[in-house]
Amino acid sequence: MSAKKSVKLNYIYNLIYQLVQVLIPIILVPYLSRTLLAEGVGQYSFSFSIITYFTLFATFGFDNYAQREMSKVRDNKFEQSKMFWEIVLCRFLTVFLSLALNLLLVNVNAYGAYTNLILILSINIISIAFDFSFFFRSNEEFGKIAITHLLIKIVMTILIFCFVKKSTDVWVYTLINSAALLVFDVFLIPFLINRLVKVPLKQIKPFKHFIPSLRLFIPAIAISLYTVLDKSLIGIITHSDAENGYYEQAEKIVKFSLTIITSICTIYQARNSYEISTGNEETAKENIYKSFNFVWLLGLPMMLGIILISKNLVTWFLGANFEKCAILLCVFSPLIISIGLSNVVGLQYLLPFAKDKQYTIAILCGGGINLLINVPLIWLWGSVGAAISTVIAETCITIIMLCMARKDLSIKKMFVTMIKPMIASLIMFASILPLTIFLPAGILNTFIIVLAGAGVYFLSLLILKEKMLLNYLHLIASKIFKKK
């Protein structure tokens, strides 16, 4: 399989994986909003935010580190097997320490009313020990991950519809989610049997990976300051499970859109690590420019599209009790661009080019900014304040990363592809805005707005002769006519 074909196929597989990761919760959102209510959703969200600190320590930066380093030796089966076992042994230790500390806090009732949910969520910590998906990602084999994940998520969704029936079933919902995560990790194990070779025990030296992984663990902690701490602080400051419920549901909807964009970064992270290890740095840089074009092409219309449909969507999708989510969606929408761009620079440039220090500095700055403004903004505006804080932090990270990349990458080349998608997006926004004003809330009207917006945007790009779109259309046409 050619490198070009591999990237396209792996993008599809990884997109399936990422979409399932977000799409299933999106499918469940209307049901859970009406079954668990805002308070129940908020209880799960707050408990999950607490357990995430422990899963972060259990993971300890090994995922990104392992994917990068194992990509470099993927042509050497022995070296890759050796590194695999070293990283697995390291992670067993961090999982044990993380689980022990969590169970100690449970034993002394540190979590109060959330103790039972957090005890169930401890399964998430255990599952980290059996998460070997980094092996397949480093080898750019996303098919096994995507298909296994899809099947388990389908079963999980069926179980939720069958057993989560009332507002007191938050624990059932939590148990099904955590069990599905563990089952997914265990189901991947058989695929490893023929991929690993025997490694003499005396040659395995796991502890040499701790310091390099620590460099990536630090930014992971910083990331948690604006992805997890928000929810923790909302619960602590507002004492409202409902505020966490609003935040959780709005964030899921935006993450669904964001997944389509960020999936390309996971693919090119492994690809660029391999290209750099073989001396093809220019090829890696071209991949980055293509990804920037991709972010602009999809991210700009998605950002403005979410603003257009927010009120119409929330009314029927989440229900009357979640009206505040319409405001949150508008506030969250710029994340599609800021996270999309920071993912390209961070995961495709800084990490593959071994610029871990710069990556860490950027993330720490964002986390520090978020921590500084989170408390006063949440105190003033609750979940909306937390959303504003997240957007500001992510934007700062993107700007810092772009400044760090300016010596090796052409800023002009990264941003010149923004012009035509921006013009087309603004045309789309101006054309569709009257529809959103006059059409009442409803499923059909939301789809009318979305389809009309997509049509206007597509035609605008054609008129503007956007290069990437024309290349894809030409590729599709050539394959169709070739078959004939």
Buried (B, 14 or more C-beta within 10 A) or exposed (E): EEEEEBBEBBBBBBBBBBBBBBBBBBBBBBEBBEBBBBBBBBBBBBBBBBBBBBBBBBBBBBBBBBBBBBBBBBEEEEBBBBBBBBBBBBBBBBBBBBBEBBEEBBEEEEBEEBBBBBBBBBBBBBBBBBBBBBBBBBBBBBBBBBBBBBBBBEEBBEBBEEEBEEBEBBBBBBBBBBBBBBBBBBBBEEBBEEBBEEBEEEEBEBEEBBEBBBBBBBBBBBBBBBBBBBBBBBBEBBEBBBBBBBBBBBBBBBBBBBBBBBBBBBBBBBBBBBBBBEEBBEBBBEBBBBBBBBBBBBBBBBBBBBBBBBBBBBBBBBBEBBEBBBBBBBBBBBBBBBBBBBBBBBBBBBBBBBBBEBBBBBBBBBBBBBBBBBBEBBEEBBBBBBBBBBBBBBBBBBBBBBEBBEEEBEEEBBEBBBEBBBBBBBBBBEBBBEBBEEBEBEEEBBEBBBEBBBEBBBEBBEEBEBEBBEEEEEEEEEEEEEEE
